């Protein structure tokens, strides 16, 4: 009897512990996205706000890295990270855990923007030292275009003028006959929107070449020859749309009807978003093909962009896109060794895989993975976050459920020079 009473007492004592375990907070999908975005951004921005990124960043370079100035790693890290998290930083301040982190990142970012163009700062970036600078000047410009009122307008006038000078200085770099045309166009369109002197020819030539390189069904060739890789994701859809929108915002009057070009480019991006969603397997994987695959989640940029723009095509619901992207995030980032001991990304696709790097890859390049975080720019009460999760296309197809047929898509907007 005494033994029974002791057992009962032990069980009663354990009950509160069991209840406490059951009451443990389960992370929401948005909380997971925010925690991952903060993990990625914090070491970069906290250090750069203090002018200590170049002192403290634990860098890594491709085993076949070329002979360019290795200081490009810092410009790549900052520009690409900011292009991805800029939409998130546009949300208004609040006292939630997310809001406090977001406010801190924004404060660090504004200080980092100032340091990046201050010649007296230890974190002054390597503007104009290498052709690569044109690429990452464009990602910095893209971050401003994505958060104009939040990240560009609050800058002091000296800093703005320094950026204008640095962006204009990119004209000495002759871009190769590829997606690089859009890097020139992005910086020039920002200058137009800022009311500064810009090069109309660089913008319009990029637009004309992109139109020539469009191969149909949402895909762009990277130059005159088509390559089966993800450069339609990494560069073409987003930077083309943003260049065109910036020229509309600037009320630029040139031969091109930027609004019509934009409307057509948006439809192409919507079609490509459908393709990307179909690439996501039931297990949260997607085909690993082409160059620059260590950019990881940047493959999903057009899908994330359409969600943030609130222009997902009718074939894609908020619930299925969020569920699919969350599954991919987990599949990729729940694997160890995506981050090094200093908290910076490692070279790889799913973990540390340095041998898959291209000759131009360093671990700053990899911050393009942040481009998939753009839906964080939608508030927490937006349907993207509150709608129930839904099965995405491949889950339905491989699960024996009805799923929509795919079909060829073609342009229905024609453009002509205005004069």
Phi, psi and omega in degrees: 000315180299319180298319179299316180297322179295320178296318179297316179298320179296318179296318180297320180294328180283337183304314179300324179294319179296318179296321179296321178296319180294330184278000181303136183295131176264123184294130175285167178299317179297318179300322178296312178302314182297318182296322179289318178297319180292319178302321181287320189274326190304308182295329180290305188284323179298317179290317185290329177298331179265002183073031185235013180295313183291339177279323192251343186294132176274102188266162179211139182235150177306142175302339179250022184304140184279192188265018178291164177300121185289350178290354175299338183304324185286321178292321178296315181301308186292310184298315184289320176301312184293326178299327181278319185267353181308313180302322180298320184288350179281346182292148181293156180293147170208174186261017174287166177301319177296315182299322180292319177295318182296317179297318179297317178298320180295317179297316177298317183299315182297322176292322180293320176303318181294315181296327187293340179242009179266110183301340180271355180273140174299341180256020169301128186279166188276057180301123172079006180279335184210156178303330179303333182300331178299320180300309190274342166298322180294322178291325174295314177300319179299321179297322177293318180297329181278345182214055189304307184287338186264324187246329179271308187299324181287350181294145178290162187297323179299315181295317178301315181294326176295319177296316179302316179297317181292319179296317178295329179293343179292347182294342179285350179267122180273110185287143173295164188279064186212201176305344180300336175305325181287336175293317175298316183296323181294314179293321180292323180290327174297317178301319178299315181294327180281358179079017179265170177293130180228165183259100181301323182297319179296321178294308186290326176296318177300316179299316182294320180291320178300319177296320178295328184271358177289125185254356176110159176056032176091357185257143172246142169279146179271075187103195186294339183245133180286137173234135181278084177218190186255028179288340169298327177279311188295323189229302199303300188299311185291308185290331176291312178301316185288324174299312182296318180294320179297323179290326174295314180299325181282353183057038181289130180252099180229189179297334186269140174270090188299327181294316178295319177300318180296314182299321179289317180297325178296317179296322177295319179295323177296318177297318181293327176298322177299317179297314181298318179299322179289340178286342185278117183286168176302334181272359180086022176254166173215163185300132179262095185224154169081182180287163169061028183293340174295355175289356171055244188288354176300339174307326186268011183306311182299325177294317177295321181296316179296325177294315180294320177292348186062040180234032175302138178296160184302334182288346185240127177263159177302316184297321181284324179292315179298315181297319181294313181295321178298319179299319179293317177305312180297316183299326183271313191264353172281351176282139180290165173073022169285337180237144178274184185298334179274358179091008181262153181299146175260159176287125180164180176253312179224084189100198180268114181219068189301332184288351177271000182290146172274172185294344181257006189269132166229174184284352168288327179303328190287347181292358170297342177300337179295344183297341178280352182274002186304327178299345174297344175288350173271136183298161185299336180265010177285148180305334178303325183262334186262338179297148180297144177297144179232155176293136176272177193303313184291330175297315179295313185298314183276353178259008178074020180262160173298142177212154185290141174290151173265160182205160177292145181234145179223159180297145172235012176241128178249144180234149176223149174303143183288336175206000000 
